[in-house]
């Protein structure tokens, strides 16, 4: 049995992660995070996918560009 992913509006995802609504929309548009358009203009973001993306993108202290 497949467990459905937690979905969130762009506004809810932005508030929960601290990212801007614009940043969430860019991630959705670029296909880095999955989402679905519901009705006229409303977009639901796969919140589990977004959290996974942020975890994988997290740069630990001392890593990254010098």
C-alpha positions in Angstrom: 0.0 0.0 0.0 1.4 3.3 -1.1 1.3 6.2 1.4 0.3 9.4 -0.3 2.8 12.3 0.0 2.0 15.3 2.2 0.9 18.2 0.0 1.1 21.9 0.8 0.2 25.1 -0.9 3.0 27.3 -2.0 2.2 29.7 0.9 2.2 26.8 3.5 5.4 25.4 2.2 7.1 28.9 2.3 6.0 29.5 5.9 7.1 26.0 7.0 10.5 26.2 5.4 11.4 29.9 5.6 11.8 30.0 1.8 10.1 32.7 -0.2 7.0 31.8 -2.2 9.0 32.8 -5.3 11.8 30.3 -4.4 9.2 27.5 -4.0 7.7 28.3 -7.4 11.1 28.3 -9.0 11.8 24.8 -7.6 8.5 23.6 -8.9 9.0 25.1 -12.3 12.5 23.7 -12.7 11.2 20.2 -11.7 13.5 20.0 -8.6 10.4 19.5 -6.5 7.1 17.8 -7.6 3.8 19.6 -7.5 0.4 19.6 -9.1 -1.8 22.4 -10.3 -5.3 22.3 -8.8 -8.1 24.4 -10.3 -7.2 27.9 -11.6 -3.7 28.8 -10.5 -3.5 27.0 -7.2 -0.4 24.8 -6.9 0.1 22.0 -4.4 3.7 21.2 -3.6 4.8 17.7 -2.6 6.0 18.8 0.9 7.9 15.5 1.5 9.8 16.0 -1.8 10.6 19.6 -0.8 12.0 18.6 2.6 14.1 15.8 0.9 15.4 18.4 -1.6 16.4 20.8 1.2 18.0 18.0 3.2 20.1 17.0 0.2 21.0 20.6 -0.6 22.1 21.5 3.0 25.7 22.5 3.1 27.5 21.6 6.3 29.8 24.1 8.0 33.2 24.0 6.5 32.0 22.6 3.2 31.3 24.5 0.0 33.1 27.2 -1.9 36.2 28.8 -0.4 
